[in-house]
């Protein structure tokens, strides 16, 4: 098939992607140059990529307000970032992200985003994270509205098949639009803000082997890393760990793709988690949940069959968001184990051993709102907080699988969000923002709400840089 | 899809959707429905009914929902809850004194034995009752007019030239009383089924009144309504306010006229710059603008749903929405015309038309979507009582 070359004049900036980073980049670029095109792969009804499933953004603020009561200093966010996984992968770019985060909420508000108080049941997020009214799809809708009002052009159902490059410049994009076939779009500058490759199971299998078959993907199936692969083929330098991803524990019954927030399980700190042999394998009460929820996808990915089971009792059943498919329920622990397909004796023994290791004062000192120090004694692995006996029937359990939110491995960028090459140079007019370059900031761990921060900070940088590059090229 | 389901099936579907909502909670900031949902340990049919009437149909939760169709979870809360509301409007009316076959005569007898019998029978009963009540009311008016026609001694432009005061009182009062009795019965049944609380709490009542007066649940937490299109707009809240306050002003006009006549001893017609006329003109104009505007929005909303897109509401209830707005518009227009034409020969016929409209509307009100006023207010009272408790608990 021959590519139809668009007869149109070249666009100043073409943004690949349709989520938060892409929209922020496109809006920022449109404030500087007139002809901006956004290429969204999904149809209009499903636009917004992973952003549809987000709900808050983690930013530095020097003073509290109605939505984020209390101060969250640059130093504290930096410390929080250093404490997850192996810490920031590029200290320079991570520090830039943290510094720039302070101006993100006012920028969002100025571009149509409304706020709401922290959602009920989201413990420990209220001071550090701002929740936007209606969640991620409402945010996406607001940004599209702002973008269209500003006069930028949006094309849905657009898949970027390839990137054409001459020397160190991108000259155009090969785009397919369903029955309309392939066409070549020429651009003075390009922003790649089209997410990771988490929906590409073949790609994941390269690093995870057959375990990848048991991964569920929390966002849309369109995040297959096609543009990332094209960039690598053109010599773009990789950034981030191959196995780096943000993954959480989700209901094993969730759909393969796009189950989003409703399938996530927050029962872990109030429960014990056993593997398919009925044995515990990790400290469920290590840290406050927003700082630790993101290790559980990885934890479960490391267990046999990539499956694990959260088991709790009636005393704590109301303390976390109710799971969408509902837990199994039984009058005794053995009944829960049987319903989950586990060996009843093994699970009963594990629960009994755990209960013996729980401090006698635990039920009276138990406090889900903070690290309460109710720890097990002499148990391996320990449960460091919120360890109270599992002894109040009925008992509950749920099977969990790793739910991947996004992969970190992407392209290396400069401070201007310019995509670097393996030869040490950089593309003059190709930029990246959001998950596709998150590996510059994140290594293996994740901090709740920081994906939106990365997308917004780097969307602004990439949009402004692309507009400047378009000016030079014109 | 929720269209046409009997309540059992509908309840299963609504529970499925609300369980997803409760696991997500992103819409918590839009209205009272989602915080109320989060306070429930599990959802009963009564709870679903309460939540449905608490919903003011702003549709923000639909446009914000990443699980809305074409997503496989197919969450469409405005449509699901409006289908529950339709069942509420049908099923909570007190059983009529006539046998079911009489109601079936109104047009849906065949449906009674078919699938979905409960819902269809309820709707048939409602239609039968509406027809019977409307006919009876107009007969009462005709009889009253015949037995006690107007007197030539009343002033020009006075209604009493057409119909004597006691006859008017009976013709309007009887159907009004009937409506109040039927709606009270419905309210009692609804209150029991939803486990209502707070009617004796001044705080809950005040809070409900405040929310109703300002249509707080159509504010979308500052985002206004996604109505008539998916774009935020305050049009619906403003127009609905015009209708509600316009109707209140018309009631005020009637009360003012009664005071002028029976206390001040001042017989109609009243001058332009009197309380009855001013309130009537302002209220009537508000209702005309409001109802007309809402009818236009309704058409726009129906047209805004792209082919293949699911409707955001129960279509049968939408038809009742058109009917209510048209009825209220007719009331307001004929009312304004009687005033404008009171010095002409057309006054008599126009007044008869207006009175017939008033009498019929009073009689059939409990069988129309007018009852949403009752159920929504009760839902707001219940919610105010519950949320006051909830806030208290979370502070503790």
Contacts between the chains, C-beta under 8 A, distances in Angstrom:
chain1	res1	chain2	res2	distance
A	45	B	68	7.9
A	45	B	69	7.8
A	45	B	70	5.8
A	45	B	309	7.9
A	46	B	70	6.8
A	46	B	71	7.3
A	48	B	66	7.7
A	52	B	66	4.0
A	53	B	66	6.0
A	55	B	26	5.7
A	114	B	221	7.3
A	114	B	222	5.5
A	114	B	223	5.9
A	116	B	28	6.7
A	116	B	29	3.2
A	116	B	221	6.1
A	117	B	29	7.1
A	119	B	25	4.8
A	119	B	26	7.2
A	119	B	28	5.4
A	120	B	25	6.5
A	120	B	28	6.4
A	120	B	35	7.0
A	120	B	38	5.3
A	121	B	25	6.7
A	121	B	38	7.2
A	122	B	25	7.9
A	131	B	29	7.8
A	133	B	29	4.8
A	133	B	30	7.4
A	133	B	221	5.5
A	133	B	222	6.9
A	133	B	223	6.0
A	134	B	26	6.0
A	134	B	27	6.2
A	134	B	29	6.8
A	134	B	30	6.5
A	134	B	60	6.5
A	134	B	61	7.8
A	134	B	64	3.6
A	134	B	221	7.9
A	134	B	223	6.8
A	135	B	24	7.5
A	135	B	26	3.0
A	135	B	27	7.3
A	135	B	64	6.0
A	135	B	66	7.4
A	136	B	26	7.6
A	136	B	66	6.7
A	137	B	63	7.6
A	137	B	64	5.3
A	137	B	65	6.5
A	137	B	66	4.5
A	138	B	26	7.6
A	138	B	60	7.7
A	138	B	63	7.2
A	138	B	64	4.0
A	138	B	223	7.5
A	141	B	63	6.1
A	141	B	64	7.3
A	141	B	230	7.4
A	145	B	231	7.1
A	255	B	72	6.1
A	258	B	71	6.7
A	258	B	72	7.7
A	260	B	24	7.6
A	260	B	66	5.8
A	260	B	67	7.1
A	261	B	23	7.4
A	261	B	24	5.2
A	261	B	26	7.3
A	262	B	20	5.0
A	262	B	23	4.2
A	262	B	24	4.6
A	262	B	67	7.0
A	262	B	73	7.4
A	263	B	23	7.7
A	264	B	23	7.9
A	318	B	41	7.3
A	321	B	22	7.5
A	321	B	23	5.7
A	321	B	25	6.9
A	322	B	19	7.3
A	322	B	22	5.5
A	322	B	23	5.9
A	323	B	23	6.0
A	324	B	19	5.7
A	324	B	20	5.1
A	324	B	22	8.0
A	324	B	23	4.0
A	324	B	24	7.9
A	326	B	19	7.3
